[in-house]
Amino acid sequence: MQNKNKSHFSITKALVLVSVSFMMLAVLHISYSDNYSYTGTTASTSNSNAESDTSLPPSSHIDHSLEDPYVPLPSKTHQEPIVDDQTEKDSYPGKVEMPKTEPKTKPKTEPDPAQPPKVDTTPKKTEEDKKNSETILSDSSITTTVRFENGTQYKTFKPEFFKHPEEAKKELGSFLQTLATRSWWIQERLGGESDGTDATDDTTPPTNNDETDEEDDEEEDDERDEKDKSTQVPGRFFGYLPMGGGNNQFTSLQKAAVLAKDLNRTLVLPPISPNSHIRTWAGPRYSQFYDLDTFMTSSKIPVIEWHDIKQTPETVPGDFSHHWPEFAEDFPCTPNGKIGVNDHSLFDKFRLQFLFNYRPVFSKADTTHGKSTDYKYARDVLLKDDEPSTETTTPAVVGETDPNLWKCLSCPYFLGGSDLGARTWKEVGVHLRFNDKTEAMVDDILDTLLGPKINEDGSVVPPSTRTFRPHPEFIIIHLRRGDIVSKCPASKTEEECIVQIEAIAKRVENIERQRKAQAEKQNRLATYKALPVLVTTNEQRESELEKLYKLGWILLDHGDEEKDPKTGLIKGGGKTKKLGTESRLGPWYPSMLDAVLLTRGDYLIGMSVSRMSILATQRGKAWHGHTTMLM
């Protein structure tokens, strides 16, 4: 019996040893396979990169010390630098990320009750940490270029930049040469949907007839060529120069976008330019406030922003304006409406910001010599590709293969035509909406002023979309006053130049009368309440402001609360809602947030003399179905 037990023990021991041996062999095999797969994938990736590098055109403005010389155009919607929590700590400039193998699935084990649970003590990254996480692409004595993990690139300018013009110009690169090197860039049709077929996949069934095969292949090639042409963004570009205040610049944008569409060119969108209302050196991108990606999808008009081609300093030393021409490059543009022929003042701020010397280019097709303001005439002139007149100097390089790569118009704002106004809104304006970030800022303001929307049972109404938070209904008035009063001719009275507050109050009474009648008709009179009235205005006269206070309307001011040094009381008696926007966000946000607020009012009363009011009535009605009116 004892020998029998020993025999069983020996067999069990042998089985255990065999099992352990097989497990060790399996582990070695997996390790070898992973290493082999990783090495093969790495080699394949390197070869692929090398092949793609040689297929790209040379570029004098790109740092070829990087592994990949191709610098993709950033997203048209400007992004704050945000990185993933899993960013590797050992990242460095030019690092190539290798593909990772899938982790092996481990068998689940029950937690040991005797062991305390593990606590993750790794500090979580804050949003500020994410924004500051960056990779340095280049660092010279005059600039530093960084790339954030979301793809955004940003160039900072050191003090030495402003002391060495030639070195600075070389570092910035040429606007036109950069366009020439980007002319090969294409992408799928904006907003187009795939038809489910692969353009490179031959799905024709095989046949025995060689001639038929060849004919079918030729037909497919022709169809594919036509499809490729129809799904590419135009490789030529059209730009314009901004002028006037923010709303006049938006009008220029709309007309320029229609023109770019008719010319079949990609629109190069300048930033919102400094003007008489906001006196800064540089202005922000449109994508800081607007959703350009959605605009391109819905309008089918391709857009890139000026900053994506050439980034220049946003702040400069005080004496820089005296010698900025030393840093500027020649810049060709076709004048219209006489703007750019002799008068450059309308876009002086813009040419300073982007460091270019304006050079008028007169087309042989333009018999008016830059004086026409007719839209169709300007379009037809720009459609014709011809050599510039010898009477003007143009840059040496516009495009190595296409001298007509770039077309520009000095002032689309003054263009006119029988149907141009309708086209600019239907084809451009209605599609160019504010981005989610800007809308959320307005939601915050409405939360402060009105609070959330409440159901009859007292519960808060949940949001129906991801963009807007529900708020109680309200009336909003855009009361443009200050500059209109100052422009009133001596031959007219003030009452003839501006709408009086008493007339606006009657319009509000009419709105409430209609609302009350509707409530009575629907047996809701018991719950009827007059709507709050918000007012955005540039009125400064105390006598006029007092009229608004007495009506119980809420005046909005993006400044900070100020106290009277003698009494210690808040100036204005706290009757104006001070939002503190300018001190928190800068000078460009107050007017932009007002523009959004005007679209949110369930009832909007605007002034017919104000372009901002006109835009707001169009937006409020088209985007939200609100009731809008001009006085």
Number of C-alpha atoms within 10 A of each C-alpha: 6 6 8 8 9 11 12 10 11 10 10 11 11 10 11 10 11 10 10 11 11 11 12 10 10 12 11 11 11 12 11 12 12 13 12 12 12 16 13 11 15 15 11 12 15 13 12 11 13 13 11 12 15 10 8 13 14 13 16 14 15 16 14 12 11 14 15 15 17 17 11 11 15 17 16 22 20 19 15 12 21 19 19 11 12 7 11 8 7 6 12 12 15 14 11 13 8 12 10 8 10 7 6 7 6 6 6 6 6 6 9 8 7 6 7 8 9 6 6 7 6 6 6 9 13 10 13 10 14 18 16 13 18 23 17 16 19 16 12 11 11 17 17 15 16 19 18 21 17 16 17 18 21 17 18 15 19 14 12 13 21 19 12 13 17 13 15 19 16 12 16 17 18 23 19 22 20 19 20 24 18 20 18 12 13 12 11 13 20 19 15 11 8 9 7 6 9 9 15 8 7 10 10 10 6 8 9 7 8 10 10 11 15 11 11 13 14 12 12 16 14 12 13 14 13 11 12 14 12 12 15 15 20 23 17 21 23 24 25 24 27 31 26 18 15 22 20 15 21 21 23 22 25 24 27 27 29 20 23 25 19 13 20 18 23 21 28 23 23 22 22 21 26 24 22 10 11 14 12 16 17 22 20 15 19 19 19 18 22 21 21 25 19 19 24 20 15 17 19 18 24 26 21 20 23 18 17 17 20 16 17 18 16 14 12 17 8 7 9 14 12 8 11 17 16 15 22 21 19 18 21 25 23 26 28 27 19 18 23 24 18 9 10 14 12 17 21 17 22 23 20 19 24 22 21 20 17 20 19 26 26 24 20 14 16 17 11 14 17 22 15 19 20 16 20 15 16 21 16 13 18 21 14 13 14 13 12 18 13 9 9 11 14 18 13 9 11 21 17 10 9 11 15 16 19 21 22 23 25 27 26 30 23 17 20 15 12 10 9 16 14 12 14 20 19 13 19 23 22 17 21 20 18 21 19 15 14 17 20 15 15 21 22 12 15 18 16 12 16 13 15 18 17 14 10 8 6 8 10 14 15 12 12 9 8 8 13 14 19 19 19 16 16 16 22 27 24 23 21 21 19 14 10 15 15 10 9 15 11 7 7 9 11 15 10 11 16 19 17 15 15 12 11 16 13 11 15 20 13 12 16 16 13 11 17 17 14 14 16 14 10 9 11 12 14 8 9 15 11 15 17 15 19 22 20 20 17 14 16 10 10 10 9 12 17 12 13 19 14 9 12 12 18 18 19 17 20 21 15 14 15 13 13 10 9 6 8 9 12 13 14 16 8 11 18 19 18 15 18 15 19 16 12 12 10 10 17 19 18 17 17 16 19 21 21 21 23 28 25 28 24 19 25 27 24 25 20 15 15 17 16 21 27 17 20 26 25 18 25 22 18 13 14 12 14 18 15 23 19 15 14
